[in-house]
Amino acid sequence: MSADQTLLAFETDCHIFNGCGFPAPGLHSFVFEPLFTIGGYEFNKPMLLAILGSLLVVGFFWAAFGRAKVVPGKLQMVGEAGYDFVRRGIVYEALGKKHGEKYVPFMVSLFFFVWIMNLWSIIPVASFPVTSIIAYPAGLALVVYVMWVFLTFKKHGFVGALKNITGYNKELGWVLPLIVVIEALSNLIIRPFTHAVRLFANMFAGHLLIVMFTIASWYLLNGIGIAYAGASFLMTLAMTAFELFIQAVQAYIFVLLATSYIQGALSEHH
């Protein structure tokens, strides 16, 4: 059963005391039938939302800064506020103004792209966070990972980069081999994995909870269950409001970690 089919529970007479079981959401809530197929390649709803999100981010900043003025209009002011938030609140804090300025455009793009991918969850009709599909956070984490590796080798050279990645320090003595293995695993495998999974898991769990309480509100709408349906609906509203906060926080954390990785790549090894 796909996510679209799960939500069809709202259009049926499936209620408590009617002899039908609760249509609980699950992994099937994250599977979508293809909208269309091109050359054997299936194009589904999350893909469409990802493209629309990209266009929205590009379109917004194009409209805000395409004809920037000394005295900014409302849209430019909003764009500048968002840009400055990432620049000063994340990039400058980690990298400083001198070294961080060149990375600001990338980090701003990353932040707003992740944010809008998360926001789709609470937008009517869309109603799905693209980042709850592991491929999208993994792809973004891979981009950051490749940048981190490239900058590490560019900054320190081959030998220096290996020392930076493995935490090599001959003063550690007999524990050096153990530290090298742990640091190498942490930096090369665990780091990109946790970077992706942290975003994915939060969006996955949040969407699952919202869908569960939404379906439960409809399912309980019968007889004495109406009282419980009201409570479930209030939980849906509460979870949606909380999810709105989490979506911004997760975008912030994702970019903050990306910036800290770059900071580690550029820092001198001791």
C-alpha positions as a LaTeX table, in Angstrom:
\begin{tabular}{lrrr}
\hline
Residue & $x$ (\AA) & $y$ (\AA) & $z$ (\AA) \\
\hline
Met1 & 0.00 & 0.00 & 0.00 \\
Ser2 & 1.42 & 3.40 & $-0.96$ \\
Ala3 & 1.23 & 6.65 & 0.99 \\
Asp4 & $-1.44$ & 7.90 & $-1.40$ \\
Gln5 & $-3.50$ & 4.77 & $-0.72$ \\
Thr6 & $-3.04$ & 5.16 & 3.05 \\
Leu7 & $-4.49$ & 8.64 & 2.97 \\
Leu8 & $-7.54$ & 7.33 & 1.14 \\
Ala9 & $-8.73$ & 6.18 & 4.56 \\
Phe10 & $-10.21$ & 9.66 & 4.87 \\
Glu11 & $-12.50$ & 8.94 & 1.93 \\
Thr12 & $-13.94$ & 5.67 & 3.27 \\
Asp13 & $-16.41$ & 4.73 & 5.97 \\
Cys14 & $-13.70$ & 3.05 & 8.02 \\
His15 & $-14.36$ & 4.16 & 11.60 \\
Ile16 & $-14.07$ & 2.59 & 15.01 \\
Phe17 & $-17.01$ & 0.29 & 15.91 \\
Asn18 & $-17.68$ & $-0.28$ & 12.20 \\
Gly19 & $-15.84$ & $-3.56$ & 12.12 \\
Cys20 & $-12.74$ & $-2.32$ & 10.32 \\
Gly21 & $-9.26$ & $-2.17$ & 11.81 \\
Phe22 & $-7.23$ & 0.98 & 12.26 \\
Pro23 & $-5.36$ & 1.72 & 8.98 \\
Ala24 & $-2.04$ & 2.28 & 10.77 \\
Pro25 & 0.69 & 4.09 & 8.83 \\
Gly26 & 4.01 & 2.36 & 8.33 \\
Leu27 & 6.79 & 2.00 & 5.80 \\
His28 & 4.15 & 1.87 & 3.07 \\
Ser29 & 3.40 & 5.52 & 3.92 \\
Phe30 & 6.73 & 6.43 & 2.32 \\
Val31 & 6.22 & 4.52 & $-0.92$ \\
Phe32 & 4.64 & 6.33 & $-3.86$ \\
Glu33 & 3.34 & 5.10 & $-7.14$ \\
Pro34 & 5.17 & 6.71 & $-10.10$ \\
Leu35 & 3.48 & 9.75 & $-11.57$ \\
Phe36 & 4.86 & 8.82 & $-14.97$ \\
Thr37 & 7.69 & 6.86 & $-16.55$ \\
Ile38 & 10.29 & 8.12 & $-19.02$ \\
Gly39 & 12.47 & 5.55 & $-20.73$ \\
Gly40 & 11.91 & 3.05 & $-17.94$ \\
Tyr41 & 12.76 & 5.65 & $-15.27$ \\
Glu42 & 9.95 & 6.19 & $-12.78$ \\
Phe43 & 9.23 & 9.74 & $-11.60$ \\
Asn44 & 7.30 & 9.94 & $-8.32$ \\
Lys45 & 5.93 & 12.56 & $-5.92$ \\
Pro46 & 9.09 & 13.06 & $-3.78$ \\
Met47 & 11.10 & 13.69 & $-6.95$ \\
Leu48 & 8.58 & 16.27 & $-8.07$ \\
Leu49 & 8.68 & 17.99 & $-4.67$ \\
Ala50 & 12.49 & 18.02 & $-4.73$ \\
Ile51 & 12.49 & 19.75 & $-8.12$ \\
Leu52 & 9.80 & 22.21 & $-7.06$ \\
Gly53 & 11.77 & 22.93 & $-3.87$ \\
Ser54 & 14.91 & 23.65 & $-5.88$ \\
Leu55 & 12.99 & 25.98 & $-8.17$ \\
Leu56 & 11.43 & 27.76 & $-5.19$ \\
Val57 & 14.81 & 28.39 & $-3.55$ \\
Val58 & 16.42 & 29.59 & $-6.78$ \\
Gly59 & 13.35 & 31.63 & $-7.72$ \\
Phe60 & 13.12 & 33.30 & $-4.31$ \\
Phe61 & 16.74 & 34.45 & $-4.21$ \\
Trp62 & 16.61 & 35.45 & $-7.86$ \\
Ala63 & 13.58 & 37.63 & $-7.14$ \\
Ala64 & 15.15 & 38.99 & $-3.95$ \\
Phe65 & 18.60 & 39.83 & $-5.32$ \\
Gly66 & 18.16 & 39.88 & $-9.09$ \\
Arg67 & 17.74 & 43.64 & $-8.99$ \\
Ala68 & 19.14 & 44.46 & $-5.57$ \\
Lys69 & 18.70 & 48.05 & $-4.42$ \\
Val70 & 20.53 & 50.18 & $-1.88$ \\
Val71 & 17.21 & 50.69 & $-0.12$ \\
Pro72 & 15.83 & 47.12 & $-0.14$ \\
Gly73 & 12.22 & 46.25 & $-0.72$ \\
Lys74 & 10.33 & 43.78 & 1.46 \\
Leu75 & 11.37 & 40.70 & $-0.51$ \\
Gln76 & 15.01 & 41.77 & $-0.58$ \\
Met77 & 14.92 & 42.42 & 3.16 \\
Val78 & 13.62 & 38.89 & 3.81 \\
Gly79 & 16.28 & 37.45 & 1.50 \\
Glu80 & 19.03 & 39.45 & 3.19 \\
Ala81 & 17.82 & 38.37 & 6.63 \\
Gly82 & 17.92 & 34.69 & 5.64 \\
Tyr83 & 21.28 & 35.02 & 3.93 \\
Asp84 & 22.76 & 36.94 & 6.85 \\
Phe85 & 21.42 & 34.40 & 9.35 \\
Val86 & 23.38 & 31.58 & 7.74 \\
Arg87 & 26.42 & 33.74 & 7.01 \\
Arg88 & 26.85 & 35.24 & 10.48 \\
Gly89 & 25.07 & 32.68 & 12.63 \\
Ile90 & 26.67 & 29.57 & 11.18 \\
Val91 & 29.53 & 30.12 & 8.73 \\
Tyr92 & 31.32 & 33.04 & 10.39 \\
Glu93 & 30.98 & 31.40 & 13.80 \\
Ala94 & 32.77 & 28.27 & 12.61 \\
Leu95 & 35.16 & 29.53 & 9.94 \\
Gly96 & 35.52 & 33.24 & 10.60 \\
Lys97 & 34.85 & 35.95 & 8.07 \\
Lys98 & 38.16 & 35.65 & 6.22 \\
His99 & 37.99 & 31.92 & 5.47 \\
Gly100 & 34.23 & 31.49 & 5.60 \\
Glu101 & 33.04 & 34.03 & 3.04 \\
Lys102 & 33.73 & 31.80 & 0.04 \\
Tyr103 & 31.56 & 29.03 & 1.53 \\
Val104 & 28.57 & 31.22 & 2.38 \\
Pro105 & 26.69 & 30.78 & $-0.95$ \\
Phe106 & 26.96 & 26.98 & $-0.70$ \\
Met107 & 25.83 & 26.90 & 2.92 \\
Val108 & 22.92 & 29.29 & 2.30 \\
Ser109 & 21.77 & 27.14 & $-0.63$ \\
Leu110 & 22.13 & 23.98 & 1.46 \\
Phe111 & 20.20 & 25.43 & 4.39 \\
Phe112 & 17.22 & 26.67 & 2.43 \\
Phe113 & 17.11 & 23.58 & 0.22 \\
Val114 & 16.99 & 21.27 & 3.25 \\
Trp115 & 14.46 & 23.53 & 4.94 \\
Ile116 & 12.01 & 23.59 & 2.04 \\
Met117 & 12.41 & 19.82 & 1.60 \\
Asn118 & 11.36 & 19.49 & 5.24 \\
Leu119 & 8.58 & 22.07 & 4.97 \\
Trp120 & 6.72 & 20.08 & 2.32 \\
Ser121 & 5.50 & 17.92 & 5.21 \\
Ile122 & 3.05 & 20.54 & 6.48 \\
Ile123 & 2.08 & 22.12 & 3.17 \\
Pro124 & $-1.38$ & 20.98 & 1.96 \\
Val125 & $-1.45$ & 18.65 & $-1.07$ \\
Ala126 & 2.31 & 18.05 & $-0.80$ \\
Ser127 & 2.06 & 16.72 & 2.78 \\
Phe128 & 5.36 & 14.85 & 2.64 \\
Pro129 & 8.90 & 15.72 & 3.77 \\
Val130 & 11.27 & 14.76 & 0.96 \\
Thr131 & 14.11 & 14.28 & 3.45 \\
Ser132 & 12.23 & 11.37 & 5.03 \\
Ile133 & 13.45 & 9.36 & 2.03 \\
Ile134 & 17.01 & 8.38 & 2.97 \\
Ala135 & 18.36 & 8.90 & $-0.56$ \\
Tyr136 & 17.99 & 12.67 & $-0.34$ \\
Pro137 & 19.82 & 13.27 & 2.98 \\
Ala138 & 22.42 & 10.72 & 1.88 \\
Gly139 & 22.99 & 12.58 & $-1.39$ \\
Leu140 & 23.40 & 15.90 & 0.39 \\
Ala141 & 25.70 & 14.35 & 3.00 \\
Leu142 & 27.76 & 12.85 & 0.17 \\
Val143 & 28.24 & 16.29 & $-1.38$ \\
Val144 & 29.49 & 17.65 & 1.96 \\
Tyr145 & 31.68 & 14.57 & 2.45 \\
Val146 & 33.35 & 14.93 & $-0.96$ \\
Met147 & 33.98 & 18.62 & $-0.27$ \\
Trp148 & 35.47 & 17.80 & 3.13 \\
Val149 & 37.83 & 15.16 & 1.68 \\
Phe150 & 38.87 & 17.43 & $-1.19$ \\
Leu151 & 39.60 & 20.39 & 1.08 \\
Thr152 & 41.50 & 18.19 & 3.54 \\
Phe153 & 43.88 & 16.89 & 0.87 \\
Lys154 & 44.16 & 20.31 & $-0.77$ \\
Lys155 & 45.04 & 22.03 & 2.51 \\
His156 & 47.40 & 19.45 & 4.03 \\
Gly157 & 48.72 & 17.41 & 1.14 \\
Phe158 & 48.55 & 13.62 & 0.99 \\
Val159 & 50.50 & 12.78 & 4.16 \\
Gly160 & 49.09 & 15.69 & 6.14 \\
Ala161 & 45.54 & 14.78 & 5.12 \\
Leu162 & 45.99 & 11.21 & 6.30 \\
Lys163 & 47.22 & 12.50 & 9.64 \\
Asn164 & 44.27 & 14.87 & 9.85 \\
Ile165 & 41.77 & 12.13 & 9.07 \\
Thr166 & 43.31 & 9.48 & 11.31 \\
Gly167 & 44.31 & 11.74 & 14.20 \\
Tyr168 & 47.90 & 10.54 & 13.91 \\
Asn169 & 50.14 & 11.75 & 16.72 \\
Lys170 & 53.29 & 9.81 & 17.55 \\
Glu171 & 53.16 & 11.13 & 21.12 \\
Leu172 & 50.19 & 8.83 & 21.79 \\
Gly173 & 52.56 & 5.93 & 22.09 \\
Trp174 & 51.17 & 2.39 & 22.21 \\
Val175 & 47.54 & 3.50 & 21.81 \\
Leu176 & 48.31 & 5.17 & 18.46 \\
Pro177 & 47.16 & 2.23 & 16.27 \\
Leu178 & 43.85 & 2.07 & 18.13 \\
Ile179 & 43.31 & 5.83 & 17.81 \\
Val180 & 44.13 & 5.74 & 14.09 \\
Val181 & 41.55 & 3.00 & 13.45 \\
Ile182 & 38.86 & 4.71 & 15.53 \\
Glu183 & 39.45 & 8.14 & 13.95 \\
Ala184 & 39.54 & 6.72 & 10.42 \\
Leu185 & 36.27 & 4.86 & 10.93 \\
Ser186 & 34.69 & 7.89 & 12.60 \\
Asn187 & 35.69 & 10.36 & 9.89 \\
Leu188 & 35.38 & 8.22 & 6.77 \\
Ile189 & 32.33 & 6.09 & 7.56 \\
Ile190 & 30.46 & 7.10 & 10.70 \\
Arg191 & 30.55 & 10.85 & 10.05 \\
Pro192 & 28.76 & 10.89 & 6.67 \\
Phe193 & 26.39 & 8.14 & 7.86 \\
Thr194 & 25.26 & 10.03 & 10.97 \\
His195 & 25.12 & 13.30 & 9.02 \\
Ala196 & 22.52 & 11.79 & 6.70 \\
Val197 & 20.65 & 9.64 & 9.22 \\
Arg198 & 20.16 & 12.46 & 11.74 \\
Leu199 & 18.12 & 14.45 & 9.22 \\
Phe200 & 16.37 & 11.43 & 7.76 \\
Ala201 & 15.34 & 9.90 & 11.11 \\
Asn202 & 13.85 & 13.12 & 12.48 \\
Met203 & 11.82 & 13.80 & 9.36 \\
Phe204 & 10.75 & 10.16 & 9.06 \\
Ala205 & 9.55 & 9.97 & 12.66 \\
Gly206 & 7.84 & 13.37 & 12.56 \\
His207 & 5.90 & 12.57 & 9.40 \\
Leu208 & 4.88 & 9.17 & 10.73 \\
Leu209 & 3.47 & 10.73 & 13.91 \\
Ile210 & 1.52 & 13.39 & 12.02 \\
Val211 & 0.04 & 10.81 & 9.65 \\
Met212 & $-0.86$ & 8.51 & 12.55 \\
Phe213 & $-2.74$ & 11.19 & 14.52 \\
Thr214 & $-4.41$ & 12.50 & 11.36 \\
Ile215 & $-5.73$ & 9.08 & 10.39 \\
Ala216 & $-6.69$ & 8.36 & 14.01 \\
Ser217 & $-8.76$ & 11.58 & 14.13 \\
Trp218 & $-10.85$ & 10.31 & 11.23 \\
Tyr219 & $-10.95$ & 6.70 & 12.38 \\
Leu220 & $-12.26$ & 7.63 & 15.86 \\
Leu221 & $-14.97$ & 9.88 & 14.45 \\
Asn222 & $-17.86$ & 7.59 & 15.37 \\
Gly223 & $-20.08$ & 7.25 & 18.44 \\
Ile224 & $-18.30$ & 7.74 & 21.75 \\
Gly225 & $-15.05$ & 7.76 & 19.83 \\
Ile226 & $-15.78$ & 11.37 & 18.78 \\
Ala227 & $-14.37$ & 12.60 & 22.11 \\
Tyr228 & $-11.12$ & 10.76 & 21.41 \\
Ala229 & $-11.14$ & 12.03 & 17.84 \\
Gly230 & $-11.08$ & 15.59 & 19.17 \\
Ala231 & $-8.10$ & 14.78 & 21.37 \\
Ser232 & $-6.35$ & 13.15 & 18.43 \\
Phe233 & $-7.01$ & 16.18 & 16.25 \\
Leu234 & $-5.50$ & 18.46 & 18.89 \\
Met235 & $-2.44$ & 16.22 & 18.92 \\
Thr236 & $-2.28$ & 16.53 & 15.14 \\
Leu237 & $-2.20$ & 20.31 & 15.44 \\
Ala238 & 0.38 & 20.14 & 18.23 \\
Met239 & 2.60 & 17.75 & 16.30 \\
Thr240 & 2.34 & 19.91 & 13.18 \\
Ala241 & 3.42 & 23.01 & 15.13 \\
Phe242 & 6.26 & 21.07 & 16.75 \\
Glu243 & 7.29 & 19.66 & 13.38 \\
Leu244 & 7.50 & 23.19 & 11.98 \\
Phe245 & 10.09 & 23.96 & 14.66 \\
Ile246 & 11.99 & 20.69 & 14.12 \\
Gln247 & 12.17 & 21.27 & 10.36 \\
Ala248 & 14.06 & 24.53 & 10.83 \\
Val249 & 16.26 & 23.06 & 13.57 \\
Gln250 & 17.24 & 20.08 & 11.42 \\
Ala251 & 18.17 & 22.34 & 8.50 \\
Tyr252 & 20.26 & 24.41 & 10.91 \\
Ile253 & 21.99 & 21.35 & 12.39 \\
Phe254 & 22.70 & 19.85 & 8.97 \\
Val255 & 24.43 & 23.03 & 7.79 \\
Leu256 & 26.15 & 23.56 & 11.14 \\
Leu257 & 27.70 & 20.09 & 10.90 \\
Ala258 & 28.69 & 20.68 & 7.28 \\
Thr259 & 30.44 & 23.89 & 8.30 \\
Ser260 & 32.20 & 22.20 & 11.22 \\
Tyr261 & 33.50 & 19.50 & 8.86 \\
Ile262 & 34.95 & 22.14 & 6.56 \\
Gln263 & 36.45 & 23.88 & 9.58 \\
Gly264 & 38.15 & 20.61 & 10.51 \\
Ala265 & 39.48 & 20.22 & 6.98 \\
Leu266 & 41.02 & 23.69 & 7.02 \\
Ser267 & 42.42 & 23.61 & 10.55 \\
Glu268 & 46.04 & 22.76 & 11.22 \\
His269 & 46.77 & 19.25 & 12.47 \\
His270 & 48.38 & 19.03 & 15.86 \\
\hline
\end{tabular}
